[in-house]
Amino acid sequence: MATTFTPGEEAQLAQTIEMFEVITQTQPQDYQSLEILKEAYSKLGRNTDVASTSKRIAQAYVLAGQFSSAILEYETILQNNPDDAEVQEALKQIEAKSSAANQPIITDTAVFRRSAESSTGFIKKPGLRPASQVDDGRKQMEKIFVDGKLIAQSDFDVCWPSTDLSVPLTDVVEPFIQRLADKGVMVADVTLKLLSDRTRVAYLPLDKYDLDIDLSRTFPAETCRRWCVLPFDRMSKSIMVATANPFNQQAAKELAEATNNRLLWYLVPPMDLVKNLRKVFR
């Protein structure tokens, strides 16, 4: 049953649906975004859309080889629609695929539960390490851009932001891909597409999204400015976070320590990210 919302809340949900319908059309295997879309449909009582989105989530899991997660999603659908022939057939096909691949099906949902970490492999770890030991994603980025012969090592070294955790920040540290663009080494749109393809982190046009500034300000300004990350909306028990560096485990660690919610990461244009960070943390 749909909950009663204020006009503003309904407008926000409608915007979320519009945005994530576009994202999931272009990236149909992004079950992270599909889950957000499903949640928004559920809040508005659009049960038919909830069921169809659940099927899309299950299909995305199948394509990713996560058969147990797909089964759990399909079984949730059957709880409300036990005679759904499409779902019953899909379950039979999963059993056949898993048998052919000799892959046991594990039904423990804890195996697939994502907490602070996102699909990029961010991991929540205790304690703050020295700057020399901070994993800010440099090695992974260097492998893509330098080892992949997309840019020279000298350009990478010049553009990579230096890290000094002892120095308080008064402004946002511009991300690596924005510095590449500023120096004319690589266009930001090209690097965003490259990173999205390599990491499967969904792209989101931040300038078209109505940010939850109050939510953003519940997170440490120092963390957001230093690593150029921005929590920008909440959906159920998940918080969506904008980034231009999907490999920064230190940023993920620090944000995870500030919330008990799951963090869902999205790649956004770096200039929009910097602009909104300056607006939020003045």
C-alpha positions, 0 to 999 in steps of 0.5 A: 500500500502506498504511503501518504507523502507531501507534494515535495516528497512525491516530486522527489520520488518522481524525480528519482524514478525518472532518473533511474529509469534512464540509468537502468535503460542504458545499464540494464545489469546495474542491479544497484540502481534497479534496487533503488528504482524498485524501492521508489516504485514500492513507496508509491504503491506501483506494484506492477512496476515493483514486480517487473523491476524485481524480474530485471534485478533477478535477470541482472544477477543471472547475467553476473553469475550470481544465481543464488541472489537471482533465486532469492529475488525470484522467490520474493516475487512468488510470495506475492504472485505464486502462479507467475509462470515467467518466474517459475520458468526462470527458476528452472533455467537457473537450476539448469545453468548452475548444474551445467556450470557445476556451481552450487547454489548457496541460499544464505543471504548474508553471502550476498549482503552488501554493507558499507562496500559497493560494487567497486569493492570498497571495504570498511576498515578500522583506524586511520593510516598514515598518508603514505599507506592510504589507499586512495585508488592511485594504483588502480587508476595508474594501471588503467591510464598509464599501464593501459598506455592512455596517458604518460606517467608524467601526466599522471604524476602531475594530475594525481592529487597529493595527500597530506592528512595533517593539513586542514582543508579550506576547499575541495580537492579537485579529482584526478579526472578533472585535472586531466581535463583541465590540462587537456590530457583527456576529456572528462566525458571520455574518462567517465565512460572508461571508468564506468565500463571498467568498474560497472559503477553507474553514471549519474548526471548530478546536475539533474538531481535534486540533492538532499543537502541536509543529508550531505551535511551529516557527513564529515566535511573534511572527508567529502572535500579531501576525497571529492565525494558527496552523499546526495540522497537516501533511499530506504536504508541506502545512501547514494554517494557521488564520486569521480574516483571509484577506487578510493577505499579510504573515502569509502572507509571514512564515510562508512564510519559516519553511517550505519547505512549501505553506501551506493556509489555513482560516477558523476561529472567532476565539475558538477561534483566540485560545484555541489561540494562547494555549495554544501560545505561553504 
